[in-house]
């Protein structure tokens, strides 16, 4: 079995739990997911099966859309409501201040990775250091917020939508929002509504999948928005052997096709095109 499955992950499940269910359903170990969701989070989890697991890296690099809810005035050790409350602080905000604060995060910035995360330092995951009460300098990374907007605000609760780059922690974004509002903010809910071209409206619950009510996506559907190039016999030989190719396409990436078969994904690098994935 080969294909891509868009899962609507339930709350209180890890991404690995979802993979285990899919492995059992399709009787294969060749299953992977793109873009981990914490147990508190729900929504789009892109699951690759069989040969399609080779797509995970490029799928992970896609922008992601979330709808997040936060609670003002409290801080937890995990930056979400599942953690222990470690501090409280009063707040005074209004809708205009909240909107201005949210908009201030548009564009690129440097974000600190939360200490309760699976990022590894010296071969050990950050949450392992945290559980052992070992202080360690938290890594920082560049992120980008492409879109952000307020959905609702009532008393101590704010809900907003955002589109962010790979590697963005919404928990950390919410923590930074709280700091800008001169208080604390802790994530209470999170739903991923889109990853790349894959929307929550096109996803399936695990219950539906167990009942065989689902559709596996193929290369044609996954790469529907990519530029395509039809190879001749000579070019096909070169591509099958992973050779560099001349720039014979307009966009940054291209799907090479031969006899209606998807062969490879190539990407521009300098004055040449280099193989990204052999399909």
N, C-alpha and C positions, 0 to 999 in steps of 0.2 A: 504494500500500500504506500503510495507516494502522493503528497499534496500538502496544502496549507489549510489549517483549520482555525477559524476565528472564534475563540471561546469568550463567553461572557462570564468571567470569574466571579464566584460567590465570595462573600465576606467570610473571614475566619478560615480560609484555606491558603496555603502557600502556593506559589507558582509550581513548586516541585510536586505538590499534591495533585495538581491538575495534570501534570505530565504523567504521573503514575497511573492516573485513571485512564488517560489516553493510551498509554502503553498496554494496559490490560485489555482495553476495548479492541485495539487493532492488533494485538498479539505481536508486538514488536518492541525492541528496546531503542530503536532509532527514532527517538522523539526528542525534540528540544523546543525551547520557548524563547521568544524575543522580547526583552524588556521586563524585568522582574517586577511583580506587584507584591507589596507587603500584604500580610493576612488581613489587615484592616481595610484594604482597598478592594474595589470591585471593578468590573468592566473589561475592556478589550485586552485579551492576552493572545498574541499571535503564536500558534503552535505549528511547528513543522514536523512532518512525518516522512520517514524514509529518506530518499535522495534529496528531498527539499530542505533537510537540515543544513545543507551547505549555504542556504540563503540567510541564515540567522544573523550573521554579522552585518549584512547590508540592511536587513529589516530593522535591526537595533539602532541604526544610525538615523532613522526617520524622526521627524518631529512628532510630538505627542500632545494630545489635547486632554485636559482634565477639568472636572468640576470638583472643587474642593470646598469644604466647610471648616471653619476655625472657631475656636472659643477664645475670647479675649480675657485677659487678667490672670491666666495661670500658665505656668511652665512645668513641663514634665521632663524626666531624664531621657525619654525616647523621642521627644518633640511631637508625640501624638497622644491621644487620650488613653491608650493602652498602658502608658507608663505611669510612674509614680510622680505625684505632684511634688516639686522641689521648691517652688516659690510662687508667690502671688503678688499682684501689683494692681492698684486701682487704674482706671482708664476713663478718659473723657473724649469721645469721638462723635463725629456726625457724618452724614452721608458724603458731603463734599470732601472732608478730610480723608475719608476712606478711599474715595475714587482717586483723589490726587496722589495718595500714597501708592495705590495699586499701579497707576500709570507711571510712577517714578521708576518702576522696575522694568519697564520696556527696554529692550536692547540687550547688549552684552554686559556681563558683570562677573565678578569672582565670587563663588559660593563655597562655603566650608562644608565638607562632607560630615553628616551626623555621626556621632560616635557609635550609635547603634545602627550599623550598616555592615554589609558583607564585603566592603572594600578591604583589600589585604595590604598590610604593612609588614615587611619582613616575614612574609609567609603566613601571617596570622590575621584573621579577620578582626575588624575594629570592634564588633560586638563582643568578641572573646576578651579583648583587653578591658572593655567596659564592665563585663560581668566579673572579671578578676580584680576590679577596682585599680587598674593600672592606667595612670595618666600617660597619654601619648599625643604628640602634636598631630592634629587632624589635618589631612591633606585638603588642598583647595583646588578648584578647577573652574575653567571658564564655562559659563552657561549663557544661553540667550533666551529671553522671553519675547516671542514674536507678537503675541496678542495677550491682553489681560483685560477683564471687565468685571464689574460688580454685578452679581445676580440679585442678591438680597442682603439686607442688614436689619437686624432686630435685636435690641438690647446688647447682649454680649456675643452674638452669633453673626458671622459674616460668611456668605457663600459667593464664590467667584469662579469664573472660567478662565483658563489660560492655555496657550500653546507654547511649548517649551522644547528646547533642544535635548539631544541625548545626554544622559547623565545628570539631569536636573532632579534634585530631591525636592518635592513639594513641601515636605516637612520643614526643610531648611528655609525654603522660600517663605513659608508662613512664619517661621521664627523671626526672619529678617523683617517681615511686614510688621510684626508686633513691636520690634525695636524701633522702627520708624514712627510708630504710633505712640511711642514712649510708654509702652506697657509690654505685657507678654501675650503671645498667641500660640495656641496649640491646635494641631489638626485633629478634627473629630470624625470627618468622613472624607473619602476620596474615591472618585469614579473616573477611570480612564475612558473617555468617550471616542477617542480616535487615535490610531497610530499609523502614520503615513496615509495611505489611501483606504485603510481598513476602519470602518465605522462600527459603533456599537449596534446600530440598526441591522447590520449584516452578521452579527455574532450569534452563537448558539450556547445555551446553557448545557451543563454536563448532563442534566436530565434528558434534554432533547437528543443529545449525542448518544446516550445509552439506548434511546428508542429508535436510533437510526434516522432521526430527523435533522439532517445536516447536509451541507455541501462542501466538498473539498475543492479548493481553488487550484487551478493548474497554472503553468507558466504564462499562458496567453492572458489569463485574467490578472495575474500578479503584475505582469509587465505591460499592461494595456496602455499606460501613459509614457512608456519609454520609446525612444526612437529606434526603428528597426532598419537593418541593412541586410539585403539578400546577397549571400556570397556566391561567387563563381567557383568552379572546381579548384582552381589554383589557390584562391583565397581560403577556401574551406580546409585544404591541406595544411596551410600555415596556422590557421586558428586552432585546428584539432591538435596541433603540436605546440600550442601555447606561444607561438611567435608574436613579436611585436608587429603592429599593423600601422599603415599610414592613416592619417586623420581623414577618414572618408565619411564623416558624419558631422552634424551641426552642434549637437548638444554635448554635455560633459560625459555622458555615458551612452552606450549603444548596445542593443541586442543583435547579435549576428544570427542569421537564419539561413539554413540550407535545406532545400527540398521540403519546405514548410516545417522543418524541425528546429527548435530553439537550441542553439549550439553553445553560445558563450555570452557572458557580459563583459564588455571591455570599457575601459575608462581612459580619458585623455590624461597623459602625463608628459608635460613639455610638448615636444613636436611629434610625439608618437602616441599610439594607443596601446595600452598594456592590458593583459588579461586580468580580470577581477575574479570571475568565477566561471569554471567550466560547467555547463549545464548538462 
